[in-house]
Amino acid sequence: MTTALIPNGAFLNAELDFGLSMLRQVPVTQQLVVSPISVIFALAMVQAGARGKTKMQIDQAISRGAADGAVVDYYSKLSRAIMTSNNGTQARIANGFFIDKRFNISNEYANTVSSMYSAKIESLDFTQPEQAAKTIENFVSQVTSGKLQNIANADTVKDAFAVLINAIYFNAEWEYKFLKGSSSNRTFNTTNNTGRLIEFVNESDEERLYAEDQDMQLLSLRYKDPSYALNIFLPKNRFAIEQLREKLDGAYIQHMFSQLNMTSLRISIPKIKIETDFRLEEALMAMNVSEMFNDSADLTGITDSLRLKVSSATHKAIIEVDEDGTTAAAVTLFKLIPRFAPPESISIPKIKIETDFRLEEALMAMNVSEMFNDSADLTGITDSLRLKVSSATHKAIIEEQIYTTLPSRYNDSCKRR
């Protein structure tokens, strides 16, 4: 699906190239649905707090190295544009930053993600991980109309500084619906030797947007809100999807879009419902977005009281296509942790110790012996008697109550317990 609401060719090229790079991380025979724009928005929120090499890698991936202000301006406008769909199309995008209530983020970062990306910033009690995870789950469920679940659990928030989320939802009817009785069962072949029987929806002699060249056919099926369309790329040579996937890039796709014309066609597309989990961390590292996962990550724009990194990245997406239209949803989650996770606590047990100390022997061993001898001179106390110290006694007691603390490097960010 594409949106034409923000006509910026450079950024659109970057988005398309980013999505193609994601697709190239899995074999063409593997069923897959991903939402590059969801991943990009999540990365844009990390980028807002990234510095140095960490920021540079994200910039290169999502904007081909555009200026910082241009990145924020473009994606903030795109976010607002997605939310202004028309003609019954439902398009929602939401960003969330859920932080352990013991910590704080910088005011500048909070202002950027809340004002530019409309992010919800919420402090949660991560020491109650099940409840915190439930809050995050509810956020995703509300945005995606319950299409995506089981995104966050207790392990998601355990030892986390924060959990950063993007969720996106799309539901739209075709501009021209397929007839209900038009469906038929046909074999869908993925290779010469592999195929399965699935249901197709069909139309004959209908005019739709279409383009082709020597390598592929492009069919663009618009929704009632014409800003959106489902674009289907089909290789001219059967089973040459891998070769086409390698050849495609943002500029090539945009060129094909410019060639679309209304053409009388016989259309047959599969009815589908696909939900997949994507190994996002591995994919991003292969796409040279690796620094944010390393101990050398620089996310000091988020907070300067802790050194953070992204410890895990999750992406899940679903798409359903039938005679009436399309429903799709996606979620991207980044877990941020301190590079050295704080221990849960340091506890000192309650103690009570009382001892007698053999002080005379200790003092004599420490060369304080003369005052114990007959030659001792204590005439400053009295000159009417000759004095000496005959014995020395020492007794001590200590009582210590239980207390809990965190290492000093966390004290600025954590409330004392």
PAFI-238740 format. One record per residue (C-alpha): y, x, z; residue in three letters. Coordinates in steps of 0.05 Angstrom, whole numbers, padded with zeros to 5 digits, always signed. Example, Ala and Ser with C-alpha at 12.3 -4.5 7.8 and 13.67 -1.06 7.14 Angstrom:
2
-00090+00246+00156ala -00021+00273+00143ser 
// end
This chain:
417
+00000+00000+00000met +00070+00024-00015thr +00140+00002+00002thr +00199+00010-00046ala +00251-00006+00007leu +00272+00066+00017ile +00277+00098-00052pro +00275+00172-00032asn +00232+00210-00082gly +00226+00274-00043ala +00202+00240+00020phe +00156+00194-00019leu +00125+00254-00053asn +00114+00285+00016ala +00082+00221+00042glu +00036+00215-00018leu +00016+00288-00014asp +00003+00281+00060phe -00042+00221+00049gly -00080+00256-00007leu -00090+00316+00039ser -00120+00270+00091met -00168+00240+00040leu -00189+00309+00016arg -00216+00325+00086gln -00277+00280+00075val -00328+00276+00019pro -00313+00225-00035val -00380+00191-00019thr -00357+00175+00051gln -00326+00107+00064gln -00257+00117+00093leu -00193+00080+00109val -00132+00116+00136val -00059+00102+00145ser -00019+00165+00129pro +00046+00131+00149ile +00019+00117+00219ser +00001+00190+00228val +00068+00212+00200ile +00107+00168+00249phe +00066+00197+00307ala +00080+00267+00282leu +00154+00250+00274ala +00156+00233+00348met +00124+00300+00365val +00172+00335+00316gln +00231+00306+00354ala +00211+00349+00414gly +00182+00409+00377ala +00215+00476+00368arg +00201+00539+00329gly +00135+00546+00291lys +00109+00480+00319thr +00167+00442+00290lys +00166+00481+00224met +00093+00463+00210gln +00105+00388+00223ile +00169+00389+00181asp +00131+00420+00123gln +00075+00369+00128ala +00116+00305+00132ile +00179+00323+00093ser +00166+00388+00055arg +00214+00423+00102gly +00273+00376+00098ala +00331+00385+00146ala +00320+00359+00216asp +00372+00305+00211gly +00345+00281+00144ala +00275+00273+00174val +00299+00230+00232val +00346+00190+00188asp +00293+00175+00135tyr +00237+00155+00181tyr +00282+00114+00226ser +00307+00075+00166lys +00236+00067+00140leu +00214+00040+00207ser +00269-00013+00205arg +00254-00029+00132ala +00180-00042+00147ile +00201-00091+00201met +00243-00132+00153thr +00189-00160+00108ser +00198-00227+00073asn +00161-00287+00044asn +00110-00294+00099gly +00089-00221+00098thr +00078-00194+00168gln +00092-00120+00175ala +00098-00088+00244arg +00105-00017+00267ile +00112+00005+00339ala +00116+00072+00374asn +00099+00083+00447gly +00108+00141+00495phe +00068+00130+00559phe +00082+00183+00611ile +00051+00200+00678asp +00101+00173+00729lys +00101+00240+00765arg +00136+00273+00706phe +00201+00266+00669asn +00224+00278+00597ile +00292+00303+00574ser +00346+00252+00563asn +00359+00277+00493glu +00286+00267+00473tyr +00283+00198+00505ala +00347+00178+00468asn +00321+00203+00401thr +00253+00169+00402val +00279+00104+00432ser +00341+00096+00388ser +00315+00126+00323met +00242+00106+00326tyr +00247+00045+00371ser +00195+00077+00417ala +00175+00042+00481lys +00179+00093+00538ile +00139+00072+00599glu +00119+00109+00662ser +00048+00095+00685leu +00006+00116+00745asp -00043+00163+00712phe -00079+00172+00779thr -00104+00101+00764gln -00132+00119+00695pro -00169+00054+00681glu -00106+00012+00692gln -00063+00060+00653ala -00112+00059+00595ala -00112-00017+00596lys -00036-00018+00589thr -00041+00027+00528ile -00097-00016+00499glu -00055-00079+00508asn +00003-00045+00471phe -00042-00030+00411val -00074-00098+00412ser -00008-00134+00412gln +00019-00095+00353val -00045-00100+00312thr -00060-00173+00330ser -00124-00151+00363gly -00152-00118+00301lys -00160-00050+00334leu -00190-00040+00403gln -00223+00014+00445asn -00169+00064+00430ile -00155+00088+00501ala -00200+00096+00562asn -00196+00132+00629ala -00210+00200+00595asp -00151+00189+00549thr -00102+00193+00607val -00140+00240+00652lys -00100+00304+00663asp -00048+00280+00612ala +00027+00290+00615phe +00036+00233+00566ala +00002+00193+00511val +00041+00183+00447leu +00022+00124+00403ile +00039+00095+00335asn +00009+00028+00315ala +00020-00009+00250ile -00001-00078+00224tyr +00003-00111+00156phe -00016-00181+00134asn +00005-00210+00067ala -00016-00260+00014glu -00022-00241-00059trp +00036-00259-00105glu -00019-00290-00148tyr -00080-00310-00108lys -00150-00304-00135phe -00187-00370-00144leu -00235-00386-00087lys -00292-00400-00135gly -00282-00337-00175ser -00324-00290-00132ser -00391-00261-00154ser -00441-00211-00127asn -00445-00146-00165arg -00472-00076-00154thr -00419-00027-00131phe -00440+00044-00151asn -00413+00105-00115thr -00458+00155-00152thr -00508+00152-00209asn -00563+00140-00158asn -00527+00102-00104thr -00504+00030-00105gly -00503-00033-00064arg -00493-00107-00077leu -00425-00132-00054ile -00379-00191-00068glu -00324-00185-00120phe -00265-00230-00134val -00247-00240-00207asn -00191-00262-00253glu -00191-00267-00329ser -00133-00261-00378asp -00081-00253-00324glu -00019-00211-00330glu -00013-00158-00277arg +00023-00091-00269leu -00020-00038-00302tyr -00016+00033-00328ala -00064+00085-00354glu -00069+00155-00382asp -00126+00200-00404gln -00151+00209-00332asp -00143+00142-00297met -00125+00069-00295gln -00075+00042-00245leu -00073-00031-00224leu -00016-00054-00178ser -00027-00121-00144leu +00037-00146-00113arg +00043-00189-00051tyr +00091-00247-00041lys +00140-00197-00013asp +00146-00154-00076pro +00166-00093-00035ser +00091-00085-00022tyr +00032-00076-00068ala -00040-00055-00066leu -00047+00002-00116asn -00117+00016-00143ile -00132+00082-00177phe -00195+00083-00220leu -00219+00145-00259pro -00229+00136-00333lys -00294+00174-00329asn -00345+00138-00285arg -00360+00175-00220phe -00303+00225-00233ala -00267+00204-00169ile -00271+00274-00139glu -00239+00306-00200gln -00184+00252-00200leu -00172+00261-00125arg -00161+00336-00135glu -00113+00325-00192lys -00070+00273-00158leu -00005+00291-00123asp +00058+00255-00104gly +00096+00270-00169ala +00037+00248-00212tyr +00029+00183-00175ile +00104+00168-00178gln +00102+00182-00253his +00045+00131-00261met +00084+00080-00220phe +00141+00088-00270ser +00093+00070-00326gln +00071+00003-00297leu +00079-00056-00344asn +00055-00128-00343met -00010-00128-00381thr -00062-00182-00395ser -00125-00161-00358leu -00193-00182-00334arg -00192-00162-00260ile -00251-00152-00215ser -00242-00121-00146ile -00289-00118-00086pro -00278-00160-00024lys -00278-00109+00032ile -00274-00101+00106lys -00274-00028+00127ile -00259+00002+00195glu -00265+00076+00206thr -00248+00130+00257asp -00217+00192+00228phe -00225+00262+00257arg -00151+00273+00257leu -00147+00337+00298glu -00193+00374+00251glu -00156+00346+00190ala -00087+00366+00215leu -00110+00436+00231met -00139+00442+00161ala -00072+00417+00134met -00035+00474+00171asn -00010+00430+00227val -00045+00471+00281ser +00008+00501+00326glu +00019+00439+00368met -00054+00443+00390phe -00049+00516+00413asn -00028+00546+00479asp +00031+00575+00442ser +00057+00506+00424ala +00132+00496+00435asp +00147+00425+00456leu +00205+00444+00501thr +00248+00390+00470gly +00205+00338+00506ile +00211+00373+00573thr +00229+00443+00595asp +00197+00438+00663ser +00126+00443+00635leu +00095+00478+00576arg +00060+00424+00535leu +00010+00421+00478lys -00028+00366+00442val -00099+00366+00468ser -00129+00312+00423ser -00111+00268+00363ala -00142+00201+00347thr -00135+00157+00286his -00168+00090+00272lys -00154+00042+00215ala -00181-00023+00186ile -00169-00060+00120ile -00193-00129+00097glu -00183-00152+00025val -00203-00221-00001asp -00180-00277-00048glu -00119-00293-00006asp -00091-00224+00007gly -00096-00164+00053thr -00098-00151+00127thr -00093-00079+00152ala -00079-00042+00217ala -00079+00029+00241ala -00066+00068+00305val -00052+00142+00317thr -00055+00172+00387leu -00035+00242+00411phe -00052+00264+00481lys -00002+00314+00511leu -00023+00358+00568ile +00007+00417+00606pro -00021+00482+00577arg -00050+00494+00646phe -00068+00426+00674ala -00046+00417+00747pro -00102+00411+00797pro -00109+00343+00828glu -00089+00371+00896ser -00093+00429+00944ile -00115+00404+01012ser -00113+00444+01076ile -00159+00415+01131pro -00134+00396+01200lys -00144+00455+01247ile -00135+00472+01321lys -00145+00544+01343ile -00133+00574+01412glu -00148+00647+01428thr -00138+00701+01482asp -00117+00769+01457phe -00134+00835+01490arg -00062+00857+01489leu -00067+00919+01535glu -00119+00953+01492glu -00080+00935+01429ala -00015+00963+01454leu -00047+01028+01477met -00079+01035+01409ala -00010+01024+01379met +00016+01083+01422asn +00051+01038+01471val +00013+01068+01531ser +00063+01103+01577glu +00084+01038+01612met +00012+01031+01637phe +00009+01101+01668asn +00029+01126+01737asp +00083+01167+01702ser +00117+01104+01676ala +00192+01103+01683asp +00217+01032+01696leu +00275+01053+01741thr +00321+01010+01701gly +00287+00949+01732ile +00294+00977+01804thr +00305+01045+01835asp +00275+01027+01903ser +00204+01028+01877leu +00164+01065+01824arg +00135+01012+01777leu +00083+01009+01721lys +00050+00953+01680val -00020+00942+01706ser -00043+00889+01656ser -00022+00851+01593ala -00043+00781+01573thr -00032+00742+01509his -00055+00672+01490lys -00038+00629+01429ala -00054+00562+01398ile -00041+00531+01330ile -00050+00460+01304glu -00042+00443+01229glu -00042+00373+01199gln -00071+00357+01130ile -00021+00361+01073tyr -00025+00360+00997thr +00018+00398+00949thr +00021+00420+00877leu +00035+00491+00852pro +00108+00509+00852ser +00114+00508+00776arg +00101+00433+00777tyr +00146+00416+00836asn +00207+00403+00794asp +00171+00350+00754ser +00125+00319+00806cys +00141+00276+00865lys +00117+00304+00931arg +00057+00269+00959arg 
// end
